[in-house]
Amino acid sequence: MQNKVVPNREYKSGLFAFLFHRKEDLLSLYNAVNGSDYTDPDELEIYTMEGFIYMGMKNDLAFLIDSRLAVFEHQSTYNPNMPLRGFIYMAAALRKYIALNKLDIYSSRRLEIPVPRYYVFYNGSRQMEDETVLCLTDSMAGGNAVKESCAEFKAHMININEGHSPKIMEKCPLLYEYSYFVATVRRHIVGRDSLMEAIDRAVEECIGKGILADVLRVHRAEVTEMLLKEYDEEFHISCEKKISYEDGYEDGVKQEKARADEANRKVEILTRKLRGCSDEEIAVALNIPIDVVKKCIAGGDGEVV
């Protein structure tokens, strides 16, 4: 059995955010996805909302650089609602920006605000392109949201699984090492009963290959705890999906059987009627209400109970 660790449902500090918390590494990641070449980490101003939690969600990383307000989110499961989540996060980040800069949104002068940029770094098991753009209007009801909506928000999803997004990986070595490490953990998980054992073996292998070696040596306990939480939550989600599927399948089988039983009962009613049985005799023989018998004979669609 897996070594169970109950995940923190309010917020779990994931390995991705842990690795990129330094300004130098965050700037390297931004340059890689933005195609820029900023060199001074002090130009970067952290905007991660430490106290901002909405419906159990918290953004991983947020920062301001050169009039660009970037929010970075890491996802190990595909979520088509990321534009909506990003929209909420960005609103909170802009609110923080307005407060810090003492801007008056009721002023008669037009305010200048940073350009919002929202990136989702995805390394789940679903097959995805290296880069995918998800739009908020795709979630809007009505069928013509692109033309009718007063707002649009885009989530730029980047596939950081091993073997994907090579140009970005080349420009940000830490992201490449993170991708390699996660893939190594998953390879060791397959076929093993102990999640702890799989993580330990992956850590040893990556240290031996110089992958995140310094981080894994110094912070091995913290990394192990974060991975236990992350993979235990993935395991929990997969179990819930399986249970939901099985429950839905069973409900479908029951409904199909009920429809078949009703059809057979209607055939039985009509057959007995053709043989000369009275409505009362049919009701007694089949143990059903007489009004159901009458409705069936009259060609109604009432259920036979």
C-alpha positions, 0 to 999 in steps of 0.5 A: 500500500502507498504511504498515505499523507493527508494533503492540505486541501487549503493549499499545498506548497508544491515543488514547482513553486519551491524551486522557483521562489528565488528571483534569479530562477523566476527571471530565468523562467520568465525569459524562457517563456517570454523570449526576453533577456532580462538580466537583473533580478532586482527588476522583478517585484514579487506579487504572489498573494500570500494571504489570497486563497479563493475556494481552496486555490492559491496562485503559485507565483506572481511578479511584476517586471517591465510593466508586465504583471505575470502570474505563474501556475503549475498544474499536474492535472488538466483543467479547462477552467484555468482561464477563469482561475487566472482571471480571479488571480489577476484581479487580486494581483491588480488590486494589490498593484493599485493599493501599493501604487496608491492609484485612484480608480475614480480619477478623471485621468486614465490610469496606467496598469501593467499588462497581465500575463498568465502562464500555466506550466502543465506536467500531467499525464494527458497528451497535450501540445507543447503550447496551448492557449485556453480562453475565458470566452470558451467557458461562457454560455450563449455560443457567441461569447467572443463577439458579445463578451466585454472581457477576454482572458487567456491562459498560456499553457506550456507542457513541461513534461519530459521531451516537450517544449525543448526551446524553453527547457534549453533556455531555463535549465532549472525547468529542464531539471524539474521536468526530468526529476518529475519524470524520474519519480513517475518512472519509479512509481510504476510497479512499486507499492511504496510511494516513499520508496519510489521517491527515495530511489528517484532522489538518489538517481537524480543526485547521482546524475547531477539533476537538482543535486544541490536542492535534493541534498539540502532539502531532501526532507522538504522535497519528499514531503511535497511530493508525498502530498502532491502524488497522494492528492493525485491518487485521491483525485484518480480514486474519486474519478473512478468511484464517480465513474463506477457509480455513474455506470451502475446508475446507467445499468439500473436505469436501462434495466428499469426501462426494459422491465417497463417495456416488458410489463407493457407487452404483458398488459397488452397480451393479457388484454388481447386474451380477453382479460379485464383491466381489473384481472390484469392489475391483480395478476401483475400487481400494478395499479388499475389506472396504469393498466388503463393508460397503457391500453389507451396508448399512454406513456405512463410508467408501469410501477 
